[in-house]
Amino acid sequence: MSTISRSPVARSLERTNHHGRTVSLKEGPAAAVGASVGAALGARKPNHAVAALTAGLGAGAVGLYDDVVGSQPQHQAKGLKGHLSALTEGRVTSGAVKIAGVGLASLIAAALIDVDRPAGRGGRWGALTNTMLGAALIAGSANLMNLFDLRPGRALKVTTVVTSPLSTRDDLSGGVAAGTMGAAAALFKEDLDEETMLGDCGANAIGALVGLSMAARSGPLMRGVLLSGVTALILASEKVSFTQVIADTPVLRELDEFGRKSSRR
């Protein structure tokens, strides 16, 4: 084993998966950088490129922080409610840092893609509402993607399904979606072979970029509809296991298991 792999940071990026295998979270930074750069290169304007870099790298950075220190006792809390409750007790968890960081990155990214949009009939307040909806959609998507990163390849498959139709559009939405989908495709093999996983860093970054691609082609009404769907899934995850629902649904189960190392044995 190399010196690098024995370093404290490398050890902090190791996890035991559902099969009891040790996997590395090194895929996360690769996903965050690759997807963000790919999305930025697909953007048509400088402000759009900066929006993609802000959403992807910003969400990825705070996700990496959570990956590295989140297992420490002082950072332990269960779910969004747990991290917010810890704040009321004067304890700042890595999860709370991630929530704030993803939220800030999402707000900046949403403002950047909306800066050259016409104000519309709602005027300044309408534009502000639209940007806030966009920011919430980006942040919510980052959180939701993290909830799918519980089995090999699952989050990457969800990313591909969502970004495939968006990537055909000749606009900001298409450029961001194509860059994100390309990065996901490059990561499939190691993820499916249970050698690496996205972790909070990769899942948050890719999810934020998926949210950005959806926000880029949506007005207030559609952003509200999409945000409602994302929020409903996040709230449902507090009560229902996505893994169990997938296992109980034949079509979803086959898609979820397709390509995994365990299914090839």
N, C-alpha and C positions, 0 to 999 in steps of 0.2 A: 504493500500500500504506500502511496506517495506521501510526501510530507504535507502537501496541500490537503489531501483527503483526510489527514489526521488533525488538521487545524480545528480550533474551537468553532469557527464559522462554518466549516464544512460539516462538522458533526451536528451543528444546530440546524442544518438543512437536510438532515436525514429523518425519515419517518418510517413507521411500520404500517404497511397497508393492510387491507382486509384479509389478505392471505397470510399475513405474518411475515411478509418479505420486507427487507429494508430497501427503500427507494430514496432517490435524491430529489430535492426540490430545485436543483440547478436548472431544470427546464423552465422554471418561472422567469428568471431574469432574461433568458434567451427569448422567451415568448414576449415579454414586455418590450424589449428593445426591438426585436424583429417585427412585431406587429405594428409598433408605433412608427418606426421608420418606414415600413411598407405603406402604412396608411398616409403618412405625410407626403411620401413620393407620389401617391395617387391623388393628392389634393390639387386643386386648380389655382388656388390663390395662397399667398404667403400666410394670411391670417388663418386660413383653413389648415394649412400644414402645421402651424403653431398650435392650433386647437387639438389636432391629432396627437402631437407630441406631448402636450400638456395632459390630456386625458389618459393616454396610455402610460407614459412614464411617471406621471404623478400618482396614479392609482397603483402602479406597480411598485413604486418606491416605498409607499407606506405599507403595502402588502408584504414586501420583503422585510421591513422592520418587524411586522407582526410574526412572520415566519421565523425570524432569528430569535426574538425575545419572548414571543407569545407563550412558550411553554414554561416560563419562569413563574413561580407561585404568585408573585405580586401582580402578574398580568392576567391571572386566571379569572374568567367570568363566562357565563353561559349565555350566548345569544346577544342580540342587540339590547334587550332589556337588562341583562346582567351587566353589560359594560356601562350603560347609562346609570344603573343603580350604584355601581362602584364610584362613578363621578360624584354622586350626591354624598358619598361617604368620604370624599376627598382623595380617592385613589384613582390615578390616571392609568388605565390599562393600555396595552398596545392596541387592543381592539378599538378603544375610544380614539386613539391617535389615528387609526386607520379610517374610522368613520369621518373624522374631521378632515383628514387629508384628501380622501376620495371626494368628499363634498366640495371642498375648495377647488380641487382640480376640475371637477365637473362643472362648477359654476363658471370658472374662467373659460373653459372650453366652449360652453354653451354661449357665453357672451361673445366669444370670438367668431363663431359661425353665424351669429345673429347681427353682428355689427353692421353688415352691409345689406341687411334686409329692410324693405320699406316698413315704416311704422304701422301702416294699415289704419283701419277705422278706429281701433282702440287707442291710437295715439301712444304716448310715452308709457302709460300704465299698461296698455295692452302688450306693448313690446316687452316690458319688464316681466309681465306674467308669462309670456311665451318663453322667455329665457329661463325663468325659474322652473317652468315645466320641463324644459330641455335638460337643465342641470339635474333635476330629480330623476329623469329618465336615465341619464348617463350613470348617475350614482347607483340607482336601483338595479340597473343591468349589471354593474360591476359586482354588487352584492349577490345577485341571483346566480351569476355564473359560478361564483365560489361555492354555492350550494350544490352545483352539479359535479364538482370535482371530487367525487367520492368513490368513483370506480374508474379503472383505466380507460382512457379515451372518451369518456362520457361528455365532459365539458367541450372537448374539441369537436365532437360530433354535433353537439348543439350549436356551436359556433358556425360550423359548416352549413348546417340546415338553414340557419337564420341569414347568414351573409350571402349564400349562393344567389338567391333572387335579387338581392340588393346590388350585388357586384356587377350586374349587367347594365346598370344605369350609367349614363355618361355625365355624371355630376359628382359633387363632393361625396354624396352617399355611396355611389358606386366605387369611387377611389378608396375610401376608407374601408369599405366592406371587402374589396378585393385584396388589399394589403393585409387585413386581418385574417382572411381566409387562407391566404398564401402561407402566412406564418403558422397557422394551425396545421396545415397540411404537412409542413416540414417537421412537425413534432410528433406526428401520429405513431411512428414506429416505436420509439423508445417508450412512449406513454403506454401503448398497447402491450408492449413486452414487459411492463411493470419494472422498468429500470428507473424511470423518472416520473414525476408528476408536476402539475402546474403550481400547486400551493396557492397561497393567497396572492403572492406577487403576480404570477402568470394569469390566474383566473380573474383577478380584479382588473388587470390591464386589458385583457382581451374583452372582458365583459363591458368595460367602459367604452372601448372602441366600437363594440357592437351597438351600444346605446347611442354613441355619437353618430354612427351611420344611420340609425333610425331617426334620431332627432334632426339630422341634416335635411331630410326630405319631408318633414312634417311641420304643420302649423299647430296652433294652440289646441284645436279639437283633436287631431290625431295624436299629438303628444299626450294629451290627457287620457285618451283611450289606451294607448300603449303603456302609459305609466300605471293606469288602473290594473291592467293585466299583470304587469311586473310586480306590483304591490300585492296583488291577490296571491300570486305564487309564493312570494316571500312569507306572507302571513300564513299561508297553508302549510309551509314547511315547518312551522312551529308546532303543528298538530299532526301532520301526516308525513310519513317517510316517502320521499321520492323513490328511493331504492325499492321499497316494498310495492309501490304502485306500478313501477316498471316491471318488477318481477311477476306481478299478477296479471299483466297485460301482454298476451303472446307477441303481438307485433312489436311493441316497444322492447320487450325482452330480447327478441331476436336482433333488433337493431343495436341494442345496448351491448350485447355480447359479441357482435360481429367483429372479427379481426383480433380479438384478445388472445394472448398467449395461452391462457387456460382453455379457451374454446378450440384451439388448434391441436390440443393433445389427443 
